[in-house]
Amino acid sequence: MNELKKIQEQYEYWNDLKDPQPDIAKEQEEARQYLEEKKIPFIPMYTLLDFDDSLNQDEKNTIEEQLLSSGLMLALIIPDIYIKKKS
């Protein structure tokens, strides 16, 4: 019975975990705080990633690594109405 309790506790622990967030630089954190202060909604790119089921884990890892190394993984997506248009 003790083993079952341990397994249940582990399950609850892992089930309650949120997706890991990549480390961000101080400047990126400041940019996010600025957007929050200005009440500009944003969504980090990494929260939108949803890989096709046809990809294996190695392919998913490679894509994630490329997005992270290029800086795109940490990009913030904001609505068009908050982007200044050049005339």
MOPAC internal coordinates of N, CA, C and O (Angstrom, degrees):
PM7 1SCF
backbone

  N    0.0000 0     0.00 0     0.00 0    0    0    0
  C    1.4562 1     0.00 0     0.00 0    1    0    0
  C    1.5191 1   110.89 1     0.00 0    2    1    0
  O    1.2310 1   119.89 1   144.38 1    3    2    1
  N    1.3050 1   117.82 1   -35.62 1    3    2    1
  C    1.4543 1   122.25 1   179.23 1    5    3    2
  C    1.5279 1   111.38 1   -61.97 1    6    5    3
  O    1.2310 1   120.55 1   141.03 1    7    6    5
  N    1.3236 1   116.55 1   -38.97 1    7    6    5
  C    1.4743 1   121.84 1   179.20 1    9    7    6
  C    1.5267 1   110.37 1   -64.25 1   10    9    7
  O    1.2310 1   119.95 1   139.16 1   11   10    9
  N    1.3157 1   117.70 1   -40.84 1   11   10    9
  C    1.4547 1   121.91 1   178.77 1   13   11   10
  C    1.5237 1   110.63 1   -62.90 1   14   13   11
  O    1.2310 1   120.78 1   139.17 1   15   14   13
  N    1.3123 1   116.12 1   -40.83 1   15   14   13
  C    1.4685 1   120.46 1   179.10 1   17   15   14
  C    1.5320 1   110.29 1   -63.47 1   18   17   15
  O    1.2310 1   120.17 1   138.30 1   19   18   17
  N    1.3263 1   117.29 1   -41.70 1   19   18   17
  C    1.4672 1   121.08 1   178.05 1   21   19   18
  C    1.5209 1   110.82 1   -61.53 1   22   21   19
  O    1.2310 1   120.65 1   137.14 1   23   22   21
  N    1.3124 1   116.36 1   -42.86 1   23   22   21
  C    1.4598 1   120.81 1  -179.49 1   25   23   22
  C    1.5290 1   110.34 1   -65.58 1   26   25   23
  O    1.2310 1   120.40 1   138.78 1   27   26   25
  N    1.3195 1   116.84 1   -41.22 1   27   26   25
  C    1.4586 1   120.45 1   178.36 1   29   27   26
  C    1.5270 1   111.08 1   -63.97 1   30   29   27
  O    1.2310 1   120.34 1   139.25 1   31   30   29
  N    1.3264 1   116.96 1   -40.75 1   31   30   29
  C    1.4568 1   120.86 1   178.67 1   33   31   30
  C    1.5274 1   110.92 1   -64.77 1   34   33   31
  O    1.2310 1   120.90 1   139.21 1   35   34   33
  N    1.3328 1   115.88 1   -40.79 1   35   34   33
  C    1.4649 1   119.41 1   177.32 1   37   35   34
  C    1.5213 1   110.85 1   -63.93 1   38   37   35
  O    1.2310 1   120.98 1   137.12 1   39   38   37
  N    1.2986 1   115.73 1   -42.88 1   39   38   37
  C    1.4598 1   120.29 1   179.05 1   41   39   38
  C    1.5268 1   110.22 1   -59.55 1   42   41   39
  O    1.2310 1   120.58 1   132.34 1   43   42   41
  N    1.3216 1   116.49 1   -47.66 1   43   42   41
  C    1.4660 1   120.53 1  -179.93 1   45   43   42
  C    1.5284 1   111.07 1   -62.64 1   46   45   43
  O    1.2310 1   120.26 1   139.85 1   47   46   45
  N    1.3252 1   117.10 1   -40.15 1   47   46   45
  C    1.4631 1   121.30 1   178.67 1   49   47   46
  C    1.5252 1   110.41 1   -59.98 1   50   49   47
  O    1.2310 1   120.44 1   128.05 1   51   50   49
  N    1.3243 1   116.75 1   -51.95 1   51   50   49
  C    1.4660 1   120.87 1  -177.39 1   53   51   50
  C    1.5204 1   111.36 1   -69.01 1   54   53   51
  O    1.2310 1   119.84 1   145.27 1   55   54   53
  N    1.2930 1   117.91 1   -34.73 1   55   54   53
  C    1.4514 1   122.04 1   179.62 1   57   55   54
  C    1.5253 1   111.41 1   -68.15 1   58   57   55
  O    1.2310 1   120.14 1   148.01 1   59   58   57
  N    1.3256 1   117.33 1   -31.99 1   59   58   57
  C    1.4622 1   121.89 1  -178.86 1   61   59   58
  C    1.5312 1   113.25 1   -82.49 1   62   61   59
  O    1.2310 1   120.36 1   164.68 1   63   62   61
  N    1.3260 1   116.91 1   -15.32 1   63   62   61
  C    1.4604 1   119.87 1  -179.23 1   65   63   62
  C    1.5168 1   110.88 1   -66.57 1   66   65   63
  O    1.2310 1   121.08 1   -38.40 1   67   66   65
  N    1.3119 1   115.54 1   141.60 1   67   66   65
  C    1.4500 1   120.50 1   173.85 1   69   67   66
  C    1.5230 1   107.37 1   -89.25 1   70   69   67
  O    1.2310 1   121.01 1   -16.89 1   71   70   69
  N    1.3260 1   115.68 1   163.11 1   71   70   69
  C    1.4569 1   119.68 1   177.17 1   73   71   70
  C    1.5215 1   109.04 1   -58.75 1   74   73   71
  O    1.2310 1   120.35 1   -39.85 1   75   74   73
  N    1.3181 1   116.93 1   140.15 1   75   74   73
  C    1.4608 1   119.07 1   179.44 1   77   75   74
  C    1.5210 1   110.84 1   -64.51 1   78   77   75
  O    1.2310 1   121.21 1   -36.40 1   79   78   77
  N    1.3210 1   115.29 1   143.60 1   79   78   77
  C    1.4486 1   120.80 1   178.56 1   81   79   78
  C    1.5181 1   108.95 1  -107.13 1   82   81   79
  O    1.2310 1   120.65 1   -43.99 1   83   82   81
  N    1.3263 1   116.37 1   136.01 1   83   82   81
  C    1.4606 1   118.28 1   178.59 1   85   83   82
  C    1.5309 1   110.97 1   -66.62 1   86   85   83
  O    1.2310 1   121.10 1   -27.02 1   87   86   85
  N    1.3316 1   115.51 1   152.98 1   87   86   85
  C    1.4610 1   120.06 1   175.64 1   89   87   86
  C    1.5163 1   108.52 1   -67.31 1   90   89   87
  O    1.2310 1   120.72 1   -40.09 1   91   90   89
  N    1.3304 1   116.23 1   139.91 1   91   90   89
  C    1.4507 1   119.54 1   177.88 1   93   91   90
  C    1.5230 1   109.62 1  -122.11 1   94   93   91
  O    1.2310 1   121.13 1   -28.67 1   95   94   93
  N    1.3287 1   115.44 1   151.33 1   95   94   93
  C    1.4667 1   121.95 1  -179.03 1   97   95   94
  C    1.5257 1   109.66 1   -72.33 1   98   97   95
  O    1.2310 1   121.50 1   -17.43 1   99   98   97
  N    1.3186 1   114.73 1   162.57 1   99   98   97
  C    1.4667 1   121.44 1  -179.97 1  101   99   98
  C    1.5307 1   110.45 1   -57.14 1  102  101   99
  O    1.2310 1   120.48 1   138.10 1  103  102  101
  N    1.3311 1   116.70 1   -41.90 1  103  102  101
  C    1.4640 1   120.72 1  -179.52 1  105  103  102
  C    1.5267 1   111.93 1   -63.91 1  106  105  103
  O    1.2310 1   121.02 1   143.62 1  107  106  105
  N    1.3243 1   115.65 1   -36.38 1  107  106  105
  C    1.4625 1   119.88 1   178.22 1  109  107  106
  C    1.5264 1   110.79 1   -68.31 1  110  109  107
  O    1.2310 1   120.95 1   140.39 1  111  110  109
  N    1.3125 1   115.80 1   -39.61 1  111  110  109
  C    1.4674 1   119.81 1   177.06 1  113  111  110
  C    1.5193 1   110.32 1   -64.14 1  114  113  111
  O    1.2310 1   120.25 1   138.92 1  115  114  113
  N    1.3359 1   117.13 1   -41.08 1  115  114  113
  C    1.4648 1   121.09 1   178.58 1  117  115  114
  C    1.5308 1   110.74 1   -64.06 1  118  117  115
  O    1.2310 1   120.27 1   141.17 1  119  118  117
  N    1.3241 1   117.09 1   -38.83 1  119  118  117
  C    1.4669 1   120.86 1   177.95 1  121  119  118
  C    1.5221 1   110.53 1   -63.17 1  122  121  119
  O    1.2310 1   120.80 1   139.06 1  123  122  121
  N    1.3135 1   116.07 1   -40.94 1  123  122  121
  C    1.4735 1   119.70 1   178.45 1  125  123  122
  C    1.5236 1   111.06 1   -65.21 1  126  125  123
  O    1.2310 1   120.86 1   139.06 1  127  126  125
  N    1.3236 1   115.97 1   -40.94 1  127  126  125
  C    1.4654 1   119.69 1   177.90 1  129  127  126
  C    1.5308 1   110.73 1   -63.03 1  130  129  127
  O    1.2310 1   120.62 1   139.55 1  131  130  129
  N    1.3351 1   116.42 1   -40.45 1  131  130  129
  C    1.4659 1   120.93 1   177.79 1  133  131  130
  C    1.5213 1   110.24 1   -59.87 1  134  133  131
  O    1.2310 1   120.35 1   132.06 1  135  134  133
  N    1.3211 1   116.93 1   -47.94 1  135  134  133
  C    1.4635 1   120.56 1   179.78 1  137  135  134
  C    1.5258 1   110.86 1   -61.03 1  138  137  135
  O    1.2310 1   120.36 1   139.52 1  139  138  137
  N    1.3143 1   116.92 1   -40.48 1  139  138  137
  C    1.4667 1   120.08 1   178.89 1  141  139  138
  C    1.5268 1   110.69 1   -64.92 1  142  141  139
  O    1.2310 1   120.42 1   137.52 1  143  142  141
  N    1.3384 1   116.80 1   -42.48 1  143  142  141
  C    1.4687 1   120.86 1   179.10 1  145  143  142
  C    1.5274 1   111.45 1   -62.17 1  146  145  143
  O    1.2310 1   120.54 1   142.33 1  147  146  145
  N    1.3244 1   116.57 1   -37.67 1  147  146  145
  C    1.4644 1   121.81 1  -179.78 1  149  147  146
  C    1.5282 1   111.87 1   -84.41 1  150  149  147
  O    1.2310 1   121.13 1  -177.80 1  151  150  149
  N    1.3273 1   115.44 1     2.20 1  151  150  149
  C    1.4676 1   122.57 1  -179.78 1  153  151  150
  C    1.5334 1   111.76 1    57.71 1  154  153  151
  O    1.2310 1   121.39 1  -140.97 1  155  154  153
  N    1.3264 1   114.95 1    39.03 1  155  154  153
  C    1.4602 1   121.57 1   175.90 1  157  155  154
  C    1.5271 1   107.22 1   -96.72 1  158  157  155
  O    1.2310 1   120.53 1   -63.90 1  159  158  157
  N    1.3249 1   116.58 1   116.10 1  159  158  157
  C    1.4717 1   118.70 1  -179.05 1  161  159  158
  C    1.5225 1   111.70 1   -69.39 1  162  161  159
  O    1.2310 1   121.21 1   -34.58 1  163  162  161
  N    1.3134 1   115.28 1   145.42 1  163  162  161
  C    1.4608 1   120.54 1   177.05 1  165  163  162
  C    1.5139 1   109.94 1  -149.86 1  166  165  163
  O    1.2310 1   121.97 1   -22.99 1  167  166  165
  N    1.3239 1   113.83 1   157.01 1  167  166  165
  C    1.4585 1   121.03 1   176.69 1  169  167  166
  C    1.5250 1   106.94 1  -133.46 1  170  169  167
  O    1.2310 1   119.83 1   -54.78 1  171  170  169
  N    1.3282 1   117.93 1   125.22 1  171  170  169
  C    1.4658 1   119.21 1   176.31 1  173  171  170
  C    1.5314 1   110.65 1   -65.63 1  174  173  171
  O    1.2310 1   121.19 1   -41.05 1  175  174  173
  N    1.3159 1   115.34 1   138.95 1  175  174  173
  C    1.4648 1   121.65 1  -178.37 1  177  175  174
  C    1.5314 1   112.03 1   -53.27 1  178  177  175
  O    1.2310 1   120.58 1   138.43 1  179  178  177
  N    1.3392 1   116.50 1   -41.57 1  179  178  177
  C    1.4605 1   118.90 1  -174.85 1  181  179  178
  C    1.5248 1   113.06 1   -63.11 1  182  181  179
  O    1.2310 1   120.14 1   158.20 1  183  182  181
  N    1.3334 1   117.34 1   -21.80 1  183  182  181
  C    1.4680 1   118.76 1   178.52 1  185  183  182
  C    1.5217 1   112.14 1   -79.21 1  186  185  183
  O    1.2310 1   120.35 1   165.58 1  187  186  185
  N    1.3320 1   116.94 1   -14.42 1  187  186  185
  C    1.4589 1   121.32 1  -178.08 1  189  187  186
  C    1.5191 1   113.45 1   -94.80 1  190  189  187
  O    1.2310 1   120.49 1   170.76 1  191  190  189
  N    1.3246 1   116.67 1    -9.24 1  191  190  189
  C    1.4589 1   119.82 1  -176.93 1  193  191  190
  C    1.5223 1   111.02 1   -69.36 1  194  193  191
  O    1.2310 1   121.76 1   -50.80 1  195  194  193
  N    1.3009 1   114.23 1   129.20 1  195  194  193
  C    1.4606 1   121.00 1   176.33 1  197  195  194
  C    1.5185 1   106.22 1  -145.75 1  198  197  195
  O    1.2310 1   120.64 1   -76.78 1  199  198  197
  N    1.2934 1   116.38 1   103.22 1  199  198  197
  C    1.4547 1   121.12 1  -174.37 1  201  199  198
  C    1.5194 1   112.46 1   -75.67 1  202  201  199
  O    1.2310 1   121.48 1   -32.40 1  203  202  201
  N    1.3062 1   114.78 1   147.60 1  203  202  201
  C    1.4519 1   122.28 1   175.50 1  205  203  202
  C    1.5253 1   109.28 1   -63.82 1  206  205  203
  O    1.2310 1   120.65 1   -37.03 1  207  206  205
  N    1.3008 1   116.36 1   142.97 1  207  206  205
  C    1.4645 1   121.68 1  -178.76 1  209  207  206
  C    1.5262 1   113.02 1   -64.18 1  210  209  207
  O    1.2310 1   120.48 1   162.35 1  211  210  209
  N    1.3355 1   116.68 1   -17.65 1  211  210  209
  C    1.4591 1   119.31 1  -179.01 1  213  211  210
  C    1.5310 1   112.65 1   -75.16 1  214  213  211
  O    1.2310 1   119.99 1   166.11 1  215  214  213
  N    1.3389 1   117.62 1   -13.89 1  215  214  213
  C    1.4628 1   121.24 1   179.07 1  217  215  214
  C    1.5242 1   110.27 1   -83.79 1  218  217  215
  O    1.2310 1   121.00 1   -39.65 1  219  218  217
  N    1.3336 1   115.69 1   140.35 1  219  218  217
  C    1.4664 1   118.33 1   174.66 1  221  219  218
  C    1.5300 1   108.84 1   -87.13 1  222  221  219
  O    1.2310 1   120.31 1    -7.13 1  223  222  221
  N    1.3045 1   117.02 1   172.87 1  223  222  221
  C    1.4603 1   121.34 1  -174.80 1  225  223  222
  C    1.5312 1   112.51 1   -62.55 1  226  225  223
  O    1.2310 1   120.10 1   142.07 1  227  226  225
  N    1.3303 1   117.42 1   -37.93 1  227  226  225
  C    1.4644 1   120.22 1   178.05 1  229  227  226
  C    1.5266 1   111.22 1   -62.43 1  230  229  227
  O    1.2310 1   120.39 1   138.69 1  231  230  229
  N    1.3177 1   116.85 1   -41.31 1  231  230  229
  C    1.4696 1   120.74 1   178.47 1  233  231  230
  C    1.5283 1   110.74 1   -65.11 1  234  233  231
  O    1.2310 1   120.44 1   137.75 1  235  234  233
  N    1.3174 1   116.77 1   -42.25 1  235  234  233
  C    1.4637 1   120.75 1   177.60 1  237  235  234
  C    1.5215 1   110.89 1   -61.83 1  238  237  235
  O    1.2310 1   120.48 1   136.17 1  239  238  237
  N    1.3319 1   116.68 1   -43.83 1  239  238  237
  C    1.4600 1   121.05 1   179.41 1  241  239  238
  C    1.5240 1   111.40 1   -62.25 1  242  241  239
  O    1.2310 1   120.45 1   138.78 1  243  242  241
  N    1.3325 1   116.75 1   -41.22 1  243  242  241
  C    1.4630 1   121.33 1   179.57 1  245  243  242
  C    1.5262 1   110.65 1   -62.96 1  246  245  243
  O    1.2310 1   120.60 1   135.16 1  247  246  245
  N    1.3194 1   116.47 1   -44.84 1  247  246  245
  C    1.4652 1   120.62 1   179.22 1  249  247  246
  C    1.5252 1   110.23 1   -62.63 1  250  249  247
  O    1.2310 1   120.30 1   134.62 1  251  250  249
  N    1.3292 1   117.03 1   -45.38 1  251  250  249
  C    1.4648 1   120.47 1   178.64 1  253  251  250
  C    1.5226 1   111.30 1   -60.26 1  254  253  251
  O    1.2310 1   120.10 1   136.94 1  255  254  253
  N    1.3228 1   117.41 1   -43.06 1  255  254  253
  C    1.4601 1   121.39 1   179.20 1  257  255  254
  C    1.5236 1   110.78 1   -61.84 1  258  257  255
  O    1.2310 1   120.31 1   137.59 1  259  258  257
  N    1.3331 1   117.02 1   -42.41 1  259  258  257
  C    1.4634 1   120.84 1   179.37 1  261  259  258
  C    1.5285 1   111.28 1   -65.11 1  262  261  259
  O    1.2310 1   120.48 1   137.59 1  263  262  261
  N    1.3137 1   116.69 1   -42.41 1  263  262  261
  C    1.4642 1   120.01 1   178.56 1  265  263  262
  C    1.5309 1   111.28 1   -65.20 1  266  265  263
  O    1.2310 1   120.69 1   141.45 1  267  266  265
  N    1.3167 1   116.30 1   -38.55 1  267  266  265
  C    1.4590 1   120.33 1   179.53 1  269  267  266
  C    1.5259 1   110.93 1   -68.74 1  270  269  267
  O    1.2310 1   120.09 1   134.51 1  271  270  269
  N    1.3337 1   117.44 1   -45.49 1  271  270  269
  C    1.4658 1   120.05 1  -177.88 1  273  271  270
  C    1.5259 1   111.93 1   -68.51 1  274  273  271
  O    1.2310 1   120.00 1   153.17 1  275  274  273
  N    1.3345 1   117.60 1   -26.83 1  275  274  273
  C    1.4595 1   120.81 1   178.61 1  277  275  274
  C    1.5267 1   112.54 1   -83.59 1  278  277  275
  O    1.2310 1   120.42 1   167.67 1  279  278  277
  N    1.3252 1   116.80 1   -12.33 1  279  278  277
  C    1.4549 1   120.96 1  -178.02 1  281  279  278
  C    1.5157 1   113.64 1    90.53 1  282  281  279
  O    1.2310 1   120.21 1   172.19 1  283  282  281
  N    1.3159 1   117.20 1    -7.81 1  283  282  281
  C    1.4610 1   120.07 1  -178.30 1  285  283  282
  C    1.5277 1   113.16 1   -69.64 1  286  285  283
  O    1.2310 1   120.32 1   151.12 1  287  286  285
  N    1.3102 1   116.99 1   -28.88 1  287  286  285
  C    1.4614 1   120.51 1  -178.46 1  289  287  286
  C    1.5310 1   111.03 1   -60.13 1  290  289  287
  O    1.2310 1   120.66 1   146.61 1  291  290  289
  N    1.3351 1   116.35 1   -33.39 1  291  290  289
  C    1.4575 1   120.74 1  -177.07 1  293  291  290
  C    1.5285 1   113.02 1   -94.92 1  294  293  291
  O    1.2310 1   120.43 1  -177.40 1  295  294  293
  N    1.3355 1   116.78 1     2.60 1  295  294  293
  C    1.4692 1   120.08 1   179.60 1  297  295  294
  C    1.5241 1   109.63 1   -61.40 1  298  297  295
  O    1.2310 1   121.57 1   -31.18 1  299  298  297
  N    1.3226 1   114.59 1   148.82 1  299  298  297
  C    1.4533 1   120.36 1   177.57 1  301  299  298
  C    1.5197 1   109.21 1  -106.08 1  302  301  299
  O    1.2310 1   120.82 1   -46.94 1  303  302  301
  N    1.3057 1   116.03 1   133.06 1  303  302  301
  C    1.4569 1   122.60 1   178.92 1  305  303  302
  C    1.5289 1   107.00 1   -98.21 1  306  305  303
  O    1.2310 1   121.02 1   -56.24 1  307  306  305
  N    1.3407 1   115.65 1   123.76 1  307  306  305
  C    1.4662 1   119.97 1   178.53 1  309  307  306
  C    1.5275 1   108.80 1  -126.61 1  310  309  307
  O    1.2310 1   119.94 1   -24.46 1  311  310  309
  N    1.3338 1   117.72 1   155.54 1  311  310  309
  C    1.4671 1   120.50 1  -179.97 1  313  311  310
  C    1.5358 1   111.25 1   -63.29 1  314  313  311
  O    1.2310 1   120.88 1   -31.88 1  315  314  313
  N    1.3244 1   115.93 1   148.12 1  315  314  313
  C    1.4635 1   122.65 1  -179.33 1  317  315  314
  C    1.5279 1   113.46 1   -54.59 1  318  317  315
  O    1.2310 1   120.12 1   146.49 1  319  318  317
  N    1.3098 1   117.38 1   -33.51 1  319  318  317
  C    1.4698 1   119.22 1  -174.91 1  321  319  318
  C    1.5268 1   112.49 1   -63.85 1  322  321  319
  O    1.2310 1   119.96 1   164.85 1  323  322  321
  N    1.3214 1   117.68 1   -15.15 1  323  322  321
  C    1.4653 1   121.39 1   179.91 1  325  323  322
  C    1.5357 1   112.48 1   -96.70 1  326  325  323
  O    1.2310 1   120.62 1  -178.92 1  327  326  325
  N    1.3188 1   116.42 1     1.08 1  327  326  325
  C    1.4587 1   120.70 1  -178.71 1  329  327  326
  C    1.5228 1   108.45 1   -99.31 1  330  329  327
  O    1.2310 1   120.82 1   -51.81 1  331  330  329
  N    1.3440 1   116.04 1   128.19 1  331  330  329
  C    1.4625 1   120.10 1   178.61 1  333  331  330
  C    1.5240 1   108.82 1   -72.65 1  334  333  331
  O    1.2310 1   121.19 1   -51.93 1  335  334  333
  N    1.3119 1   115.33 1   128.07 1  335  334  333
  C    1.4580 1   121.87 1   178.95 1  337  335  334
  C    1.5269 1   108.88 1   -91.64 1  338  337  335
  O    1.2310 1   120.61 1   -44.23 1  339  338  337
  N    1.3183 1   116.45 1   135.77 1  339  338  337
  C    1.4603 1   120.85 1   175.21 1  341  339  338
  C    1.5105 1   108.92 1   -82.48 1  342  341  339
  O    1.2310 1   120.65 1   -44.58 1  343  342  341
  N    1.3111 1   116.36 1   135.42 1  343  342  341
  C    1.4712 1   120.50 1  -179.80 1  345  343  342
  C    1.4913 1   111.85 1   -94.25 1  346  345  343
  O    1.2310 1   120.10 1   180.00 1  347  346  345

